[in-house]
């Protein structure tokens, strides 16, 4: 028998974290979200919460998301109901490039804010939902959050 601490278990896979993916928040404005079906394929819609709307007061403002040393440029547009959405093709590229799935968490920390641009530094927290529960997941939009039903 070996040292139990040195034995690996197939039910407890190791998670490799890179140092640039997680950091303490700096005190700047941020929002967090657990991704629902509406945020990922096929809809790919992401809105900025109303608490940050004053920072994106114009009808259309450039936005930059940064994660893992890469950047994604997009536009935040105001919809008819005054919600502010990231443009769909660019948000979809961010979702696809980072393999985002329902149940993943994202923290968007505002690192730069001006009348010409908003820059968010993003943390991604993987939240794998077991395959046997995927058909029981709801969460069509931000008003109907992710709920797992028995």
Residue pairs with C-beta under 8 A, 6 or more apart in sequence:
8 14
18 68
20 68
20 69
21 67
21 68
21 123
21 124
22 123
23 123
25 107
25 109
26 109
26 111
28 109
28 110
28 111
29 51
29 52
29 55
29 109
29 110
29 113
30 107
30 108
30 109
30 110
31 48
31 49
31 51
31 52
31 107
31 108
32 105
32 106
32 107
32 108
33 39
33 46
33 105
33 106
33 108
33 142
34 103
34 104
34 105
34 127
34 145
34 146
35 100
35 101
35 102
35 103
35 104
35 105
35 106
35 146
36 102
36 139
36 140
36 141
36 142
36 144
36 145
36 146
37 43
37 102
37 137
37 139
37 140
38 45
38 139
38 140
38 141
38 142
39 45
39 46
39 95
39 100
39 102
40 95
40 100
40 101
40 102
41 92
41 95
41 96
44 88
44 91
44 92
44 95
45 85
45 88
45 91
45 141
46 85
46 86
46 91
47 83
47 84
47 85
47 86
47 142
48 56
48 76
48 84
48 85
48 86
52 84
52 110
53 82
53 84
55 110
55 113
55 118
56 63
56 76
56 84
56 118
58 115
59 77
59 78
60 75
60 76
60 77
60 78
61 75
61 76
61 116
61 117
61 118
62 73
62 74
62 75
62 76
62 116
62 117
62 118
63 73
63 74
63 75
63 76
63 86
63 117
63 118
63 119
63 120
64 71
64 72
64 73
64 74
64 112
64 117
64 118
64 119
64 120
65 71
65 72
65 74
65 94
65 108
65 120
65 122
66 72
66 111
66 119
66 120
66 121
66 122
67 94
67 98
67 121
67 122
67 123
67 124
68 98
70 97
72 90
72 93
72 94
72 97
73 90
74 86
74 87
74 90
74 91
74 94
75 86
75 87
75 90
76 84
76 85
76 86
76 87
76 118
77 84
77 85
77 87
78 84
79 85
94 100
98 124
100 106
100 124
101 128
101 129
102 129
102 134
102 137
102 139
102 146
103 127
103 128
103 129
103 137
103 146
104 124
104 125
104 126
104 127
105 124
105 125
105 127
106 122
106 123
106 124
106 125
107 122
107 123
107 125
108 120
108 121
108 122
109 120
109 121
109 122
109 123
110 118
110 119
110 120
111 119
111 120
111 121
112 118
112 119
113 119
129 137
129 148
133 148
136 148
136 149
136 150
137 146
137 147
137 148
138 144
138 146
138 147
138 149
139 145
139 146
139 147
